[in-house]
């Protein structure tokens, strides 16, 4: 499991400077990252090491990562974002 300092670092790294990514990654990192397994946390860290254009295309559904773990983490982040939406 990531320690408190490392969790804060990953929350900071989740700020990408691209609104579409920030809206997805920021809340996930702040609220869900501490609750997922250590293995899933490491996959998230790997996800953050990817280039922003790749992340954007994966999260927008224009392409999928060839790495199954990363593709599953993208889906997990998207599912979290959808489940935390407040109905209008």
For each residue, the residues with C-beta under 8 A, 3 or more apart:
1: 38 41
2: 6 7 10 33 34 38 41 45
3: 6 7
4: 7 8
5: 8 9
6: 2 3 9 10
7: 2 3 4 10 11 33 34
8: 4 5 11 12
9: 5 6 12 13
10: 2 6 7 13 14 29 33 41 44 45 48
11: 7 8 14 15 26 29 30 33
12: 8 9 15
13: 9 10 29 48
14: 10 11 22 25 26 28 29 30 48
15: 11 12 22 25 26
16: 21 22 25 52 55
17: 22 52
18: 21 22 52 56
19: 22 23
20: 23 24 56 59 60
21: 16 18 24 25 52 55 56 59
22: 14 15 16 17 18 19 25 26
23: 19 20 26 27 81
24: 20 21 27 28 59 77 78 81
25: 14 15 16 21 22 28 29 48 77
26: 11 14 15 22 23 29 30
27: 23 24 30 31 32 80 81 84
28: 14 24 25 31 32 33 77 80 81
29: 10 11 13 14 25 26 32 33 44
30: 11 14 26 27 33
31: 27 28 34 35 80 84
32: 27 28 29 35 36 80
33: 2 7 10 11 28 29 30 36 41 44
34: 2 7 31
35: 31 32
36: 32 33 40 41 44 76
37: 40 41
38: 1 2 41 42
39: 42 43
40: 36 37 43 44 73 76
41: 1 2 10 33 36 37 38 44 45
42: 38 39 45 46
43: 39 40 46 47 69 70 72 73
44: 10 29 33 36 40 41 47 48 73
45: 2 10 41 42 48 49
46: 42 43 49 50 69 70
47: 43 44 50 55 70 73 74 77
48: 10 13 14 25 44 45
49: 45 46
50: 46 47 54 55 65 70
51: 54 55
52: 16 17 18 21 55 56
53: 56 57
54: 50 51 57 58 63 65
55: 16 21 47 50 51 52 58 59 74
56: 18 20 21 52 53 59 60
57: 53 54 60 62 63
58: 54 55 61 62 63 64 65 70 71 74
59: 20 21 24 55 56 74 77 78
60: 20 56 57
61: 58
62: 57 58
63: 54 57 58
64: 58 71 74
65: 50 54 58 68 70 71 74
66: 71
67: 70 71
68: 65 71 72
69: 43 46 72 73
70: 43 46 47 50 58 65 67 73 74
71: 58 64 65 66 67 68 74 75
72: 43 68 69 75 76
73: 40 43 44 47 69 70 76 77
74: 47 55 58 59 64 65 70 71 77 78
75: 71 72 78 79
76: 36 40 72 73 79 80
77: 24 25 28 47 59 73 74 80 81
78: 24 59 74 75 81 82
79: 75 76 82 83
80: 27 28 31 32 76 77 83 84
81: 23 24 27 28 77 78 84 85
82: 78 79 85
83: 79 80
84: 27 31 80 81
85: 81 82
86:
87:
88:
